[in-house]
Amino acid sequence: MRELLHDPINAWLFAGALIIALEAFTAPGLGFFLGGLGAICTSIAIKAGWVGEANIAGQFAWCFGINIVWTGVLWKPMRKFRMKHKRTADMKPNNLIGETAIVAKGGLKRGEVGQVLWSGTLMNAELERSSDADLPEGAKVSVHAVSGNTLKVTLK
């Protein structure tokens, strides 16, 4: 292994693979991934003869420069992809629909925003338009819709 890493091409390839593995297994984000790409591209630059095998400073400069290039090219598309994926997987605002909540202090009055207690959390709530009467504190309600940070509820 030691002999393998004495060759700068293999050392940069190993460093790139290690950095990308670090990204995959420990710290998800884009920084380590882009750093790994820079290290792999540095090994390609050494192999192509664009930077000398003995020029350590040039190799690090190449790695830093190619990291900047990869960041400029991939940052926005990768962030957009990750955020789109995260939004569809993690953000499900309708998981409250059908749940039961309890009207909090002050009750709920038609046309006004009040509060309900759901899963130990006070949340803003509003009676559905179809509700006929105000609801007193302690009444059980069912969540029918979510509008922003306000639950639309009816008597259960």
Steps between C-alpha positions, in 0.01 A plus 500: 500500500784736589666448161167565331460837670853614412378544145324842494240384247387218727525718810265762350260226380500344847446841663212575264331167566549541875354853498198392296449202736515742792225700332287193443532345844542784748428857396244534222531822308693606193835622633671167544360368173640797310832466683518135399436591138782754521740236633405252227539768232842584644608140446378528140698824457816331627447203267441736204818690583330833570668511842826328594518198730761674714315835512306459826405868519373488143294191578331670796445815292346287225276324753387833649435650155305201372293504821401856418409399144294198614328714762405759239370236261321262739396697811169640379376188314597269787335721765188523286492122459555436872239754611244366251564147622484607865176692447318205350631251755487696826236769465152355518277779636186289463604242758284693750180451303263269687685542829320593821583816695355664811382860505732709718426779747250754372322258267453543126273766358373509142704733280786533752829323539530313829719219624477124536725252676628231267766249608605722788539808280285811487409573140300774334158379393190628331153350480392376157240721334247218528521506883179637651610601850798611701684225688589516869838420652560124525282404201643234270543607138615332182754661267361530145761720331824686556537855371846641568544464876128485575295182537143495366295298746144375563328347803581130530 
